[in-house]
Amino acid sequence: MSKKNIARIFKKYCLEQILYAGEIKMITVCGVYCETECHALGTECAGCHQLKGKISWAKYINKEVCPIYECIEQKGYKTCMDCEELPCKLWLVDTKNPATSDEEYAKHLKDRIKNLKETNKEK
């Protein structure tokens, strides 16, 4: 995706933007950098904040709304970083892609937590 297209998506859809390392980035409540880590951004997804958690993959776990987004909203948190249970069962079990190996998923979770920690420092 081109930088121009990403900027258009930010301007049109992004409710959660952060300035990190001199760049504006869009991050999900669970620590995914939308423009570099979400393959659906701009096609099936406009960002979990804009969609109020009704992201495209929720149907694969028989949900309308991402359970992580729903949890954050119910608890009144901005991101999972605000929760002392991080990472919780929602992260570890309920939203795990079954096509992903345990090793891949562990790395993915570690990266998301790192993203949240880094962006939390910037705010």
N, C-alpha and C positions, 0 to 999 in steps of 0.2 A: 504494500500500500504506500502511495506516495506521501511525502510530508504535507503537500497541499491538501490531499484528501483527509489526512489525519487532522489537520488544522480545521478543516470544514466540519468534521465530526465533532471535535472539541467545541467549536463555536455553537453548533446547532444543538448538540445533545448533552454535553457533559455537565453534570451538576457537581461532580467531585473531581476537582482539578487540584493538583499540588505542584508547587515549584520545587523541583529536586535537581540538584547538580546543574542549575542554570537552565533547566528545561521544564516546560509545563508537561505534566504527565497525568493521565487519567488512570485511577486505580480503583479496583473493586473493593467492597467491604472486606473481602477475604484475602487481599494482597496480590491480586493479579494486575500487572500493568497491561491495560487494555491494548495499547497500540503495538506492543511487542510480544505479548503472551496470549492474546485472545485471537484465535483464528477466525472467529465469527464476527469480529468488530467490522462494522461497515456493510455487512451483508445480512446476517441473521441477528445481529446485535448492535444496539446503539449505546450500550453501557448499562450496567445493572441499575444504576441510580435513575437514569432516564426511564427505564422500563419498569421501575419499581419492583425489581426482582423477577419479573416475568421473562426470564431469559430462555432462549431456544432449547437448551438441553434439559430443562426441568421436566419436560414430558417423558424423558427416558427413565426418570425415577418416579413416575406417576404423580408428579406435582405440577401445579400451575406456577408457583413461585419458588425460587431457590430457597431451600430451608435455612441456609446461612443468612441470606438477606432478610428473611422473615424474622429470624432470631434477633438480629441486630436492631431491626425496627421495633420489635416487641420490648427489647431491653432499653431502648433509647440510646444506643451506642452509635458512634460514627463509623467505627470499623471493629473488627474482631480484636484488634490490639487493646481495646478498652476492656476486654473481658478477661477475668482471671482464670477462666477455664481453657484458654487457648493453648494448644489445639484440643478441641472437644470431640465428642462422638460424631457431631455433624461433619466435622472435617475428616476424622479418621475412618469413619465407616459409611455414613449415610450418603455422602456425595462423591465417594471414590468411583472413578471410572473403572469398570470391571475389565476393560481392555488394557489397562495400565498395570505393569508389574508392581509388586510391593516395593522394589528398589527404586523404580522410576517415581512412584507416588511419594515415597519418603523424601526424595530429592525435591520434588515439586512442593511438598508441604514446607520443607526447610526454606526454599526460595521465597515462598509467599510470606512466611513469618519474617524473613530478612527484609523483604520489601516493606512490610508494615512497620517494622522497627525503624528502618531508614527514613521513611516518609513521616513517621511520627516525630522524629528529631527535627524535621524541617518546619513543622507547624509552629 
